[in-house]
Amino acid sequence: MKRHKFFLSVVLFFAASLSISAQDYKQIKGMVTDGFNDPIPFAAVTVLNQNIGISTTEDGEFSLFVSGTNLQDTLTVSSLGFKTFSISIGDYIAQTEDKITLEEDVFEMDEVVLLSPKLYVLEALKRLKENTISTTHVTEMLYRRAATENDKSKFFVENYIKVRDRGPAHLSGTIQVVQARKSADYRTWKRTQWRHSFFNMNDVNPLRPGDSQHNRNLKKFLWNKIGESTYEGEDVLILEGKNPKKKWETMIFYLGIDSYKIYRIERSNAIFVYKNHKSGKLVLNYFKNEWNFPKWNMPSEILGTDGETLNYKIEVFVYNVETDKKKMKFKSFGGDQDMGSIKLPYNPSFWENLNTPPDTKFYKKLKKEQGEIFGVPLDVQYALVNE
């Protein structure tokens, strides 16, 4: 009984703190494009004087709720290769078109003598604690996992989670699953993980320390400069690292020349995008990954079925990074469970009022296919499947 009362209190607290009142909040949305009207994915959209923000989707769209008292605050949009765009929230709302066009920024070294690529990486690793929030903080994020078989959507789960840790310079922290919902599960192979998928995100992050088989010694990689970019006025080097012992393993860092901040990491299908927090230090803004499961890791009865093609697509949107200890309410829960198996009271109003990202082409396809398989829309599945 105490367990259910605790969960109910958690639900009510977060429903109250994150639900949107039509009188007090206003939704702003739009698309971020370049000068050729092409969408810009993974741009950081931030309310300047607040902790809140969001990333644009793969299709360059964003949605954000702002308080009516913050109409004079500034909305900023930052992305690699473009000049940072700023506008008052009131002026943006008054626009006739929900679109922000970013101006391309030009890489200029100004006679800077460049170090070797490896030295930049070594210095960036040395300054990791300095360049990221390395004191205890709590990050709120929407963690999504979509499962497909034979390229057809079979299962979808969303968790709204809080993460308490000390940033990428330290070992992974703990999580609290605040809200959870899932679709009906039509997978041939109903695979479950022994812990929350969040920790897999940390496993593939090359900045995280630890002895996991996924962590590599970046100091031994062979690094080369493959391009240039900019971020918020700083020149950025694009560096590619290759594992000398495993020729197939490569990763790409987008690294600031002056600050040695690592703004973006690309590793196989995984992408980490960081942005500047109001403190001036980097925080995670967006993550995505995708992988197929090897046949040697499957139960024998799955081979030869649709389950043999099981694919996971992960997407993470960061909403808030709280550094004020007085506001870090946290209760560890769900870290030792598969995210699709977590049992929490289903709260439709929370999800209706949550600032969910605009649907990308992928999620429109997912919703369509889930509805076709079961004969009921995804929203109805949520109501039927979740407790």
Secondary structure, DSSP 8 states (H G I E B T S, - for coil): -HHHHHHHHHHHHHHHHHS--TTTEEEEEEEEE-TTS-B-TT-EEEETTSSBEEE--TTSEEEEEEEGGGTTSEEEEE-TTB--EEEEHHHHHH-SS-EEE--B-----TT-----HHHHHHHHHHTHHHHB--S-EEEEEEEEEEEEETTEEEEEEEEEEEEEE--TTS---EEEEEEEEE-----SS----SS-THHHHHHT-TTS-S--TT---GGGSEEEEEEEEEETTEEEEEEEEEETTEEEEEEEEEEETTT--EEEEEETTEEEEEEE-TTSSEEEEEEEEEEE--GGGS-GGGTTSGGGG-EEEEEEEEEEEE--GGG-----BSTTS-TTT------HHHHHHS------HHHHHHHHHHHHHHSS-HHHHHHHH--
